[in-house]
Amino acid sequence: DQQVKQNSPSLSVQEGRISILNCDYTNSMFDYFLWYKKYPAEGPTFLISISSIKDKNEDGRFTVFLNKSAKHLSLHIVPSQPGDSAVYFCAASVIRGAQKLVFGQGTRLTINP
Amino acid sequence: NAGVTQTPKFRVLKTGQSMTLLCAQDMNHEYMYWYRQDPGMGLRLIHYSVGEGTTAKGEVPDGYNVSRLKKQNFLLGLESAAPSQTSVYFCASSYPNIRQGRYEQYFGPGTRLTVT
């Protein structure tokens, strides 16, 4: 029973265009959501997060949208750059307690010149 | 600041052997975590700790033990390694910033373990 799902294993986007990565969750107890970026042979790097009391959070080229009724979140990257090519993981947690993360399977994003 | 460091970076074990993975953080974080990542899957939580001297089980704890004797260190032990424990292991730490509403975890570079 996967509580966090990323249904697209890969995504290819042209440089300069918008990249949209999607994530769905099933557990309505989750109240904090995060996106991590991972390069090969490195640990995940925190990108951006959003609390369930918000529906949008922006940080530079990165925006995360949360639709609680649909249990869906998305990450928008505008404009996409070659250095954005990596695997992106969404994760969810419950703020109360140890904030244990539940991860999706990841989406490999490739930015083409 | 080194952040989160892990040793070793690579290790090959034979079935039945034991080993300890070391995680260290210099950010004075209260919470620490061990995850494993397998091909095509996201990271899964093995064990975690919310403070020195405390540990708890995560989603996939079987075959692993942990200890948090010092705040900055979190050790993951495999008493009798099995091929199913071939994986990449990541350690993470965090400090719940309630005032700012920030709860992100910071990850180490990983340990690639192969059990033959």
Contacts between the chains, C-beta under 8 A, distances in Angstrom:
chain1	res1	chain2	res2	distance
A	4	B	42	7.2
A	6	B	42	7.9
A	9	B	40	7.8
A	32	B	103	5.5
A	34	B	104	5.9
A	36	B	107	7.7
A	41	B	109	7.7
A	41	B	110	7.5
A	42	B	109	5.8
A	42	B	110	7.3
A	43	B	4	7.4
A	43	B	90	5.5
A	43	B	92	7.9
A	43	B	107	3.6
A	43	B	108	5.2
A	43	B	109	4.9
A	43	B	110	5.4
A	44	B	43	7.2
A	44	B	90	7.1
A	44	B	107	4.8
A	45	B	107	7.3
A	46	B	104	4.4
A	46	B	105	7.3
A	46	B	106	6.7
A	49	B	102	7.0
A	49	B	103	7.3
A	49	B	104	5.8
A	51	B	101	5.6
A	89	B	42	5.7
A	89	B	43	7.1
A	91	B	42	7.6
A	91	B	43	7.9
A	93	B	103	6.7
A	95	B	96	7.8
A	95	B	103	6.1
A	98	B	31	6.2
A	98	B	48	5.6
A	98	B	50	5.2
A	98	B	56	7.1
A	99	B	31	7.0
A	99	B	94	6.5
A	99	B	96	6.4
A	99	B	103	4.8
A	99	B	105	7.5
A	100	B	33	7.3
A	100	B	45	5.5
A	100	B	48	6.2
A	100	B	58	6.5
A	101	B	33	7.6
A	101	B	35	7.8
A	101	B	43	7.3
A	101	B	45	6.9
A	101	B	92	7.9
A	101	B	105	6.3
A	102	B	45	7.8
A	102	B	59	7.9
A	103	B	35	7.9
A	103	B	42	3.1
A	103	B	43	4.6
A	103	B	44	7.3
A	104	B	42	5.2
A	105	B	40	6.4
A	105	B	41	5.7
A	105	B	42	5.0
A	106	B	42	5.9
